[in-house]
Amino acid sequence: MLRFIQVIICNLPRMYMIPMMAYMAKHPEKYSEEACYKYANLAITRMMKSGHITTQAYGLENLPGDGGYIMFPNHQGKYDALGILHTHTKPCSIVIDDAKSHMILTSQFIDLLKGKRMVKDDLRQSVKVIKELSEEAKAGRKFIIFPEGGYYHNHNVVCDFKPGSFKSAMKAKVPIVPVVLIDSYRVFEEWSLRSVKTQVHYLPAVYYEEYKEMTTVEVAEMVHERIKGYIEGVLGKNR
């Protein structure tokens, strides 16, 4: 929380970026997806610099070269998506809980990236979003979905994945990319202003041929175990 306050204070002179994000989001005829993504990353880079945050990416070669795909990371805190966006060079977007998406800056940021807001207790709206995700991923877009459905101050421990999170990827028959976040919680949970380092690991993609005979429950368990096992391996080496 202390770092969060510092980031806000240090970036007060750059508050003009918020209405600029809103303007760019409303004028796709002027600003391409690449331009919007570049501007979003400029905001992230400035935030990281003022917050003394460093994020190292591993396994970028595992990302599919062509077409759309959906990334499924473990969830640790407010910085998680930003760490992925900072390291993912191609434009990608986010699926977010509608209830958490309307705060100032968050709202403009999601609109800029053409993200998807999902109302958790509205089945009809959720089905609509899943259909949109499926169609857009099939058309080549890339998304981030947190299959834990939220974060629970669980640090580097992975909670259960919700099978429904994988429906859009399976419906679109696009690659599923497990993503491992390590120490991401430290950015805004630790009561410290000292430099902090986080890690983003892109694991080998799971292609349709590998999961086409599986149920959503089986896919959720498979991705969960790969992420959990990878984290345990990395942390075990560092002990």
Protein Blocks (a to p, Z undefined) as FASTA:
>chain_A
ZZmmmmmmmmmmmmmmmmmmmmmmmmmmlmcfklmmmmmmmmmmmmmmmnopacddehkl
mpcfedcdddddddfbjklmmmmmmmmmbacdddddfklmmgghjlmmmmmnopacddfk
lmklmmmmmmmmmmmmmnopacdddfkopaehlojaccdddfklmmmmmmnopacddddd
ehklmmmmpgcfbdcdddddddddddfklmmmpcfklmmmmmmmmmmmmmmmmmmmmZZ
